[in-house]
Amino acid sequence: MTSKPELVVFDMDGVLVDVHSSWAWVHEHFGTNNEDSLKAFMDGKIDDLDFMKKDIKLWKRTNRYISRDDIVEILKDVPLIDGFQNCIPVLSERYETAIISGGLKPLAEYIGKSYFDMIMANDLKEKNGRLTGEGILEVELKNKGKAFDRLLSEMNFEEKETVAIGNSHIDAPMLKKAGTGIAFNPADKKVKEASDIIIEEKDLSLLLDFL
């Protein structure tokens, strides 16, 4: 553990909420399937903005009048991870806290507005009460280290003063940069290798043993 942590940074999907993807949650609600665009993104054929655009287009096919508020309502049913209510209010009193997520910002704001000092996640453009079909990119899925650097610059912290918590290889870059990296409920080997501490159990309150 870093000697004097001042800032604790969380991934969201799989860490703060008990779903692997907030984007996938919305797809499940509408009965849409983004497997083709996911494969294209993973293969490097499309970038983050194109990936988001294709997802939003699928949602708009089910309802062309859909709004950001509609997405918020859908996301309100996303379950919090076990231990959220026992852990996050305590840590928000002890430290500065932040979210860095490639997930949906409407969900991050909904669950985190009372506890987190800064939220970086990907959002949905809206005009005249309707989604435009475009996304707002704050966190590149394949480059969370870049978002982590920007967060530290904006919040005026050094890497050694931070703890970062994530659950997958996508989080590995920011876990490596942080003073202490914690793999929580790890989904793969790469996130474990990037971490100083590993918590296998899916219970956020276990973080209090270290923080």
C-alpha positions in Angstrom: 0.0 0.0 0.0 1.2 3.5 -0.9 2.2 5.2 2.3 -0.1 8.2 2.2 -3.0 7.7 -0.3 -5.0 10.8 -1.0 -7.1 9.8 -4.0 -8.9 6.6 -4.6 -10.0 5.9 -8.3 -12.6 3.3 -9.2 -13.6 1.6 -12.4 -17.4 1.2 -12.5 -18.7 -1.8 -14.4 -17.9 -4.9 -12.4 -16.5 -2.9 -9.5 -19.1 -0.4 -8.3 -22.0 -2.1 -10.1 -22.7 -5.8 -10.6 -22.8 -5.9 -14.4 -19.9 -6.5 -16.8 -21.0 -3.6 -19.0 -23.5 -0.7 -18.6 -23.7 -0.5 -22.4 -24.7 -4.1 -22.6 -27.4 -3.6 -19.9 -29.1 -1.1 -22.2 -28.7 -3.4 -25.2 -30.4 -6.2 -23.1 -33.2 -3.8 -22.3 -33.9 -3.0 -25.9 -33.2 -6.5 -27.2 -30.4 -5.2 -29.5 -27.1 -6.9 -30.2 -23.8 -5.2 -30.8 -21.6 -8.2 -31.3 -20.5 -7.1 -34.8 -19.4 -3.6 -33.7 -17.7 -5.0 -30.6 -15.7 -7.3 -32.8 -14.8 -4.5 -35.2 -13.7 -2.4 -32.2 -11.6 -5.1 -30.7 -10.0 -5.8 -34.1 -9.1 -2.1 -34.4 -11.4 -1.5 -37.4 -13.4 1.2 -35.7 -12.5 3.7 -32.9 -14.3 4.5 -29.6 -16.6 7.2 -31.1 -17.6 4.9 -34.0 -18.3 2.1 -31.5 -20.5 4.3 -29.4 -22.3 5.7 -32.5 -23.1 2.2 -33.6 -24.5 1.3 -30.2 -26.7 4.4 -30.0 -28.0 3.8 -33.5 -29.2 0.4 -32.4 -31.1 1.9 -29.5 -32.6 4.7 -31.7 -34.0 2.0 -34.1 -36.2 0.9 -31.3 -37.3 4.4 -30.4 -36.1 7.4 -32.5 -37.3 9.8 -29.8 -35.2 8.3 -27.0 -33.7 10.7 -24.6 -30.8 10.7 -22.2 -33.4 10.6 -19.4 -34.8 7.4 -20.9 -31.4 5.8 -20.6 -31.1 7.0 -17.0 -34.4 5.3 -16.2 -33.1 2.1 -17.8 -29.9 2.2 -15.8 -31.6 2.8 -12.5 -32.2 -0.9 -12.2 -28.5 -1.8 -12.5 -27.5 -3.5 -9.2 -24.8 -2.1 -7.0 -22.0 -4.4 -6.1 -22.1 -6.1 -2.7 -20.7 -3.9 0.0 -21.1 -0.6 -1.9 -23.2 1.1 0.8 -20.8 -0.1 3.5 -17.7 1.0 1.7 -18.1 4.0 -0.6 -19.6 6.5 1.9 -16.7 5.7 4.3 -14.0 6.1 1.7 -15.6 9.3 0.4 -15.1 10.8 3.9 -11.5 9.6 4.2 -10.2 10.4 0.7 -10.8 12.3 -2.5 -12.6 9.8 -4.8 -13.1 9.5 -8.5 -14.6 7.2 -11.2 -12.8 6.4 -14.5 -15.0 4.2 -16.7 -15.6 3.4 -20.3 -19.2 2.7 -19.2 -22.1 5.1 -19.4 -21.8 8.4 -17.6 -25.5 8.6 -16.8 -25.1 5.5 -14.6 -21.8 6.8 -13.0 -23.6 10.1 -12.1 -26.7 8.3 -10.8 -24.8 6.0 -8.4 -21.9 8.4 -7.7 -23.1 12.0 -7.4 -23.2 11.8 -3.6 -19.8 10.2 -3.1 -17.3 11.0 -5.9 -15.4 14.2 -6.4 -14.9 13.6 -10.1 -16.5 11.3 -12.7 -14.9 10.5 -16.0 -17.1 8.2 -18.2 -18.6 8.2 -21.7 -21.7 10.1 -22.4 -24.5 10.6 -24.9 -25.1 13.7 -27.0 -28.6 15.1 -26.8 -30.4 17.9 -28.7 -34.0 19.1 -28.1 -34.6 16.2 -25.7 -33.5 13.4 -28.0 -30.3 11.5 -28.5 -28.4 12.7 -31.5 -26.8 9.4 -32.2 -23.3 10.7 -31.2 -21.3 9.8 -28.1 -19.1 12.0 -25.9 -15.7 10.3 -25.4 -14.0 10.9 -22.1 -12.4 7.5 -21.5 -10.8 5.5 -24.3 -11.4 1.8 -23.6 -8.0 0.7 -24.7 -6.1 3.6 -23.0 -7.3 4.2 -19.5 -3.9 5.3 -18.5 -4.4 8.4 -20.6 -7.7 9.2 -18.7 -5.9 8.5 -15.4 -3.2 11.0 -16.3 -5.8 13.7 -17.2 -7.7 13.0 -13.9 -4.5 13.5 -11.8 -3.6 16.7 -13.7 -7.1 18.1 -13.2 -7.3 17.1 -9.5 -3.7 18.0 -8.8 -2.4 14.7 -7.5 0.7 12.7 -8.1 0.6 9.0 -9.0 2.2 8.0 -5.7 -0.7 9.6 -3.8 -3.3 7.4 -5.5 -5.0 4.0 -5.3 -6.7 2.6 -8.4 -9.2 -0.2 -8.3 -10.3 -2.2 -11.4 -11.4 -5.7 -12.4 -10.2 -6.3 -16.0 -7.3 -5.9 -18.4 -8.8 -2.6 -19.5 -8.0 -1.2 -16.1 -4.4 -2.5 -16.0 -2.8 0.7 -17.3 -4.2 2.9 -14.6 -3.5 0.2 -11.9 0.2 0.2 -13.0 0.4 4.0 -12.9 -1.2 4.3 -9.4 0.8 4.3 -6.2 -1.2 1.2 -5.3 -3.3 -0.9 -7.7 -6.0 -3.2 -6.5 -7.6 -5.9 -8.6 -11.2 -6.3 -7.3 -13.2 -9.3 -8.4 -10.6 -9.8 -11.1 -11.8 -11.1 -14.5 -8.5 -11.9 -16.1 -4.8 -12.6 -15.4 -3.6 -9.2 -16.8 -5.4 -7.1 -14.2 -3.9 -9.3 -11.4 -0.4 -8.9 -12.8 -0.9 -5.1 -12.8 -2.0 -5.0 -9.2 -0.3 -4.8 -5.8 -3.4 -6.2 -4.0 -5.9 -8.7 -5.2 -9.4 -9.1 -3.7 -11.1 -12.2 -5.2 -14.4 -11.8 -3.3 -17.1 -9.7 -4.8 -17.6 -7.5 -1.7 -16.4 -3.9 -1.8 -16.4 -3.6 2.0 -13.2 -5.8 1.9 -11.5 -2.6 0.6 -11.8 -1.2 4.1 -9.2 -3.7 5.3 -6.6 -1.9 3.1 -7.9 1.7 3.0 
